[in-house]
């Protein structure tokens, strides 16, 4: 992962693996209707936006990926562990869509 000049992050997804806790995946599907296997596709969007979760201050850094999946803008919460993206949350949220649209208008 690399920091872009404007403060967003760049991720080369062709060289990363994805992982998640199966219990959290089930909980996320029940709460938000999104599986973590589907959430991986947000990272494949060439216009995705990666941002650090500044409200989370515990041990490891956490991030958001905002990307187009199934016609909507999905927000994926994740962290990096070596070359692995560990997903721990995903859903379609208005705030994520607004960030995606703002960043893609600014840079698109």
N, C-alpha and C positions, 0 to 999 in steps of 0.2 A: 504494500500500500504506500502511496506517495501523496504528499500534500501538494495541491495545485497552488499557483500564485494567488488565486482569489480566496483561498481558505477552505475550499472543498477538497475531497480526497479522491484519488484515482485508484482503482483496484483492477488488476489484470486477472479476470475470473477464469481464464483458460488454464491457470496454474494453481488454482486453489481447490480444496475439497470442502464439502459442507458436512456438518454434523449437528445433532440436536438430541435432547433428552426426549425419549418416547412419551413419557408422562406429560411433559410440558406441551408436546405436539398434540396429544389428545385433548388436553385442557384448552389449547388455543383453538382447536377445531370446534369444540363445544361452545366456546365463548364468542369466537369471531367467524367461524365457518371457513377457516383457511388452514390447510395443512402446511407444514414446513417444507414438504417436498414441492408443493406449488410455489411457496415463497422464494425458492431458489431462482425462479425465473425473473424476479425483479432485478437480479444482478446481471441478467443477460440483455437488458434494455440498453442500447447504446447511448441513451440520453439520461440514464440513471443519475441520481444525485446521492452522494455519500456525505454524511455530516456526523460530527462527533456529538454524542449525548452529553452536553455540558452539565445537565442537572444530576448526573450520576457521578458521584465522587469516590466510590469505594474502589478498592484494589485495581482491577483491570479496567482499561478504557472500554467504553461501549459506544456503538454507532447506530445510525439509521441509514437504511438504503431506501430511497424512494424510486420506484420503477414501474413501468407499465406492464401489467399482467392481466390477461383476459379482458382487455378493453378499459380497465380502471387503473388508477395509480395506487399501488400497494406500498405500505410502509412496513419495513422489516427491521426489527431490532436484533442486533448481533454484536459479537465480539470476535477478535482474532486470537487464535492460539496457534502459533507458528504459521504455517501456510494453510490453516483450516479456518473457515468461517463457521462459528458456532451460533446458530439461530436460536433465539429464545422468545420471540414474539413476532406476530405478523397480523396485518389487517388492512382494511380500506378505511382510512381516516381523512376527514376533510383537511386537517392541518398538513398532513403529508402531501396531499394533492396540491395545496396552495404553495408549498415550498417547491415542489417539482415544477409547477408551472412558472413560478417566479424565476427560478434558476435557469430554466430552459428559455424563457423570454429574454433574460439578461445575456445568456451565452449562445443562444440558438440563432 
